[in-house]
Amino acid sequence: MPYDHSTRHRAYDRAHGREHGREHGRECDRSRSRSRSRSRDRGQVAIEYLGFIPVLMLLAMAVIQTGLVAYAAQQAGTAARAGARAASLGMSAQQGCREAVSASLSGRTSCTEARGGDTVTVTATVRIPSIIPLWDPIGDAHKTATMPLDH
């Protein structure tokens, strides 16, 4: 005799005091309802993640921009020291400044020198790069270095 799955369920239900049709139907309906609810929840979670992506992108851009500000300030300090050293040896402070910074910032770097007595003071200005296209009003990083003149 072939195996009848529904006969097995009816026997189980009778043994446990359940009426096969209604009770089994309710369990199936609850199971289907939970399944639909879970799939709706998954869709809702996906949409919430999509809404959170712009926030993460803005946060990442802010972190990168902060790093660029710190990098420009560090490069301005390096340029000021190199420019002051070059000027103390009788060479061009501007050339010393530009050669000391990275290639990407050399076009954004300018130096001014001021002599006074036995010293030379060089102020380096580096324009801070922006990661936002077509928007570059971030500002400048200024650093100053003073060196004695070599006679």
C-alpha positions as CSV (number, residue, x, y, z in Angstrom):
1,M,0.0,0.0,0.0
2,P,1.4,3.4,-0.9
3,Y,2.4,5.8,1.9
4,D,-0.2,8.5,2.5
5,H,1.2,11.6,4.2
6,S,-2.2,13.0,5.2
7,T,-3.2,9.7,6.9
8,R,-0.1,10.0,9.1
9,H,-1.1,13.6,10.1
10,R,-4.6,12.6,10.9
11,A,-3.4,9.7,13.1
12,Y,-1.0,12.1,14.9
13,D,-3.8,14.7,15.4
14,R,-6.2,12.0,16.7
15,A,-3.6,10.8,19.1
16,H,-3.0,14.3,20.5
17,G,-6.7,15.1,20.7
18,R,-6.8,17.6,17.8
19,E,-9.3,17.9,15.1
20,H,-7.4,17.5,11.9
21,G,-8.9,20.1,9.5
22,R,-9.2,23.2,11.6
23,E,-6.2,22.9,13.9
24,H,-3.8,21.9,11.2
25,G,-5.1,24.8,9.0
26,R,-4.6,27.3,11.7
27,E,-1.0,26.2,12.2
28,C,-0.3,26.4,8.5
29,D,-1.9,29.9,8.4
30,R,0.2,31.1,11.3
31,S,3.3,29.6,9.7
32,R,2.6,31.4,6.4
33,S,1.8,34.6,8.2
34,R,5.2,34.5,10.1
35,S,6.9,33.8,6.8
36,R,5.3,36.8,5.1
37,S,6.1,38.9,8.2
38,R,9.8,37.9,8.1
39,S,10.1,38.7,4.4
40,R,8.5,42.1,5.0
41,D,10.9,42.7,7.9
42,R,13.9,41.8,5.7
43,G,12.7,44.4,3.1
44,Q,12.3,47.0,5.8
45,V,15.8,46.4,7.1
46,A,17.2,46.7,3.6
47,I,15.5,50.1,3.1
48,E,16.7,51.2,6.5
49,Y,20.3,50.3,5.5
50,L,19.9,52.2,2.2
51,G,18.8,55.3,4.2
52,F,21.9,54.9,6.4
53,I,24.4,54.8,3.5
54,P,24.3,58.6,2.9
55,V,25.1,59.2,6.6
56,L,28.0,56.8,6.4
57,M,29.3,58.5,3.2
58,L,29.1,62.0,4.9
59,L,31.0,60.7,7.9
60,A,33.7,59.1,5.7
61,M,34.1,62.3,3.7
62,A,34.4,64.3,7.0
63,V,37.1,61.9,8.3
64,I,39.0,62.2,5.0
65,Q,38.7,66.0,4.9
66,T,40.0,66.2,8.5
67,G,42.9,64.1,7.5
68,L,43.7,66.4,4.6
69,V,43.6,69.4,6.9
70,A,46.1,67.7,9.2
71,Y,48.3,66.7,6.2
72,A,48.3,70.3,4.8
73,A,49.3,71.6,8.3
74,Q,52.1,69.1,8.5
75,Q,53.3,70.0,5.0
76,A,53.2,73.7,5.8
77,G,55.5,73.1,8.8
78,T,57.9,71.1,6.7
79,A,57.9,73.9,4.0
80,A,58.5,76.6,6.5
81,R,61.5,74.8,8.0
82,A,63.0,74.0,4.6
83,G,62.4,77.5,3.3
84,A,64.0,79.1,6.4
85,R,67.0,76.7,6.0
86,A,67.3,77.6,2.3
87,A,67.1,81.4,3.1
88,S,69.6,81.1,5.9
89,L,72.1,79.6,3.4
90,G,71.4,82.5,0.9
91,M,69.2,80.5,-1.5
92,S,65.5,81.1,-2.4
93,A,63.1,80.5,0.4
94,Q,60.2,79.9,-2.1
95,Q,62.1,77.2,-3.9
96,G,63.1,75.5,-0.7
97,C,59.4,75.5,0.4
98,R,58.1,74.0,-2.8
99,E,60.7,71.3,-3.0
100,A,60.0,70.3,0.6
101,V,56.2,69.6,0.1
102,S,54.6,66.7,-1.8
103,A,54.1,67.1,-5.5
104,S,50.3,67.4,-5.1
105,L,50.7,70.4,-2.8
106,S,53.7,72.2,-4.4
107,G,51.4,74.3,-6.6
108,R,49.3,75.2,-3.5
109,T,52.3,76.3,-1.4
110,S,53.7,79.8,-1.1
111,C,56.3,81.2,1.3
112,T,57.3,84.7,2.5
113,E,60.6,85.5,4.2
114,A,61.4,88.3,6.6
115,R,65.0,89.0,7.6
116,G,65.8,90.6,10.9
117,G,69.3,91.0,12.4
118,D,71.0,87.6,12.4
119,T,67.8,85.5,11.7
120,V,65.4,84.8,8.8
121,T,61.8,84.0,9.4
122,V,59.8,82.1,6.7
123,T,56.0,81.7,6.8
124,A,54.6,78.9,4.6
125,T,51.0,78.9,3.4
126,V,49.5,75.7,2.0
127,R,46.0,75.8,0.5
128,I,44.1,72.9,2.0
129,P,42.7,70.6,-0.7
130,S,39.0,69.7,-0.6
131,I,37.5,66.3,-1.5
132,I,34.2,68.0,-2.6
133,P,34.4,68.7,-6.3
134,L,34.1,72.3,-7.4
135,W,34.1,73.5,-3.8
136,D,37.4,74.6,-2.5
137,P,37.0,77.3,0.2
138,I,38.4,75.1,3.0
139,G,41.2,77.6,3.8
140,D,44.9,77.7,4.3
141,A,47.4,76.2,6.7
142,H,50.1,78.6,7.9
143,K,53.3,77.7,9.7
144,T,56.4,79.8,10.6
145,A,60.0,78.9,11.1
146,T,63.0,81.0,12.1
147,M,66.7,80.1,11.5
148,P,69.9,82.0,12.1
149,L,71.7,83.4,9.1
150,D,74.9,81.6,8.1
151,H,77.6,84.2,7.5
